Amino acid sequence: MRRLTLVAVAAMTAAALAGCNILQAHPNTPAPTGTLQGVVTSPGGPVANAQILVTASDATQHAGLSNGDGYYSIASLPLGPATFAVRASGFSEVDGNLVIAPDPGGTRQDVSLNPQ
């Protein structure tokens, strides 16, 4: 085992003297993200199939859809200021601004739509 270590050191030294660079791997730490979640309602109750569009601070666009209870959740959003739009057939669109907070916790944005 000691001989293997000396051989490895000798090879690394020879590579360094020959002008080669030794690279070390460093794990990439993923950027922290947040989740936007909430409930879309109307005067008649929850709104299913509402489309939620988010434009994050890095200009990426993300989308989600509300379920039968009006609930939606969009994960892995870049942190910071963002804009959102909520659209559903038969309702007026709602637009707004918010700030995506880090997980756990994230950001909650409930939306009330008015019929057209």
C-alpha positions in Angstrom: 0.0 0.0 0.0 2.9 2.4 0.8 4.4 1.6 -2.6 1.2 2.6 -4.4 1.1 5.9 -2.5 4.7 6.6 -3.6 3.9 5.7 -7.2 0.9 8.0 -7.1 2.9 10.9 -5.7 5.6 10.3 -8.3 3.1 10.4 -11.1 1.5 13.6 -9.8 4.9 15.2 -9.4 5.9 14.2 -13.0 2.6 15.6 -14.3 3.1 18.9 -12.5 6.6 19.2 -13.8 5.4 18.5 -17.3 3.1 21.5 -17.2 -0.2 19.6 -16.5 -2.8 21.0 -14.1 -4.3 18.9 -11.5 -8.0 19.5 -11.2 -10.0 19.0 -8.1 -13.7 18.4 -8.2 -15.9 20.7 -6.1 -19.5 19.9 -5.7 -21.9 22.5 -7.0 -24.1 23.8 -4.4 -27.6 24.4 -5.9 -29.0 27.9 -5.6 -31.7 28.0 -3.0 -35.2 28.1 -4.3 -38.7 28.7 -3.1 -42.2 27.4 -3.7 -45.3 29.5 -4.5 -48.6 28.1 -3.4 -52.1 29.2 -2.7 -55.8 28.8 -3.5 -57.7 30.4 -6.4 -61.3 31.2 -5.5 -64.2 33.2 -6.9 -67.5 34.3 -5.3 -68.8 30.8 -6.2 -66.0 28.9 -4.5 -62.7 27.3 -5.6 -61.7 27.7 -9.2 -60.3 24.6 -10.8 -57.9 24.6 -13.8 -56.8 28.2 -13.3 -53.5 28.9 -14.9 -50.9 30.5 -12.7 -47.9 32.1 -14.6 -44.8 33.4 -12.7 -42.0 35.4 -14.1 -39.0 35.1 -11.7 -36.3 37.6 -11.0 -34.0 35.9 -13.5 -36.7 36.3 -16.2 -37.5 32.5 -16.3 -41.2 31.7 -16.6 -42.9 29.0 -14.6 -46.5 27.8 -14.7 -48.9 25.8 -12.6 -52.6 24.8 -12.7 -55.1 24.8 -9.8 -56.7 21.5 -8.8 -60.4 20.9 -8.1 -60.1 22.6 -4.7 -58.4 25.6 -6.3 -55.1 24.7 -4.8 -51.8 25.2 -6.7 -48.1 24.8 -6.0 -45.1 25.8 -8.2 -41.8 24.6 -6.8 -38.1 25.4 -7.6 -38.6 29.2 -8.2 -35.6 31.5 -8.0 -35.7 33.6 -4.9 -36.5 37.3 -5.0 -39.0 39.6 -6.7 -41.4 38.0 -9.2 -44.6 38.8 -11.1 -47.6 36.6 -11.4 -50.7 36.3 -13.5 -53.8 34.1 -12.8 -56.1 33.2 -15.7 -59.3 31.1 -15.8 -62.0 30.8 -18.4 -64.9 33.1 -17.6 -63.0 35.2 -15.1 -61.0 38.5 -15.2 -57.3 38.0 -15.1 -55.4 39.0 -11.9 -51.8 40.2 -12.1 -49.5 41.1 -9.2 -46.0 41.3 -7.7 -44.6 39.2 -4.9 -41.3 38.1 -3.4 -40.4 34.4 -3.5 -39.1 33.3 -0.1 -36.8 30.3 0.5 -38.1 26.8 1.3 -39.2 25.5 3.7 -42.0 27.9 4.0 -41.9 29.5 0.6 -44.5 32.0 -0.4 -48.3 31.9 -0.2 -50.5 33.9 -2.6 -54.2 33.3 -2.6 -56.1 34.8 -5.4 -59.8 35.8 -5.8 -61.1 36.0 -9.3 -64.1 37.9 -10.4 -66.5 36.6 -13.1 -66.4 38.5 -16.4 
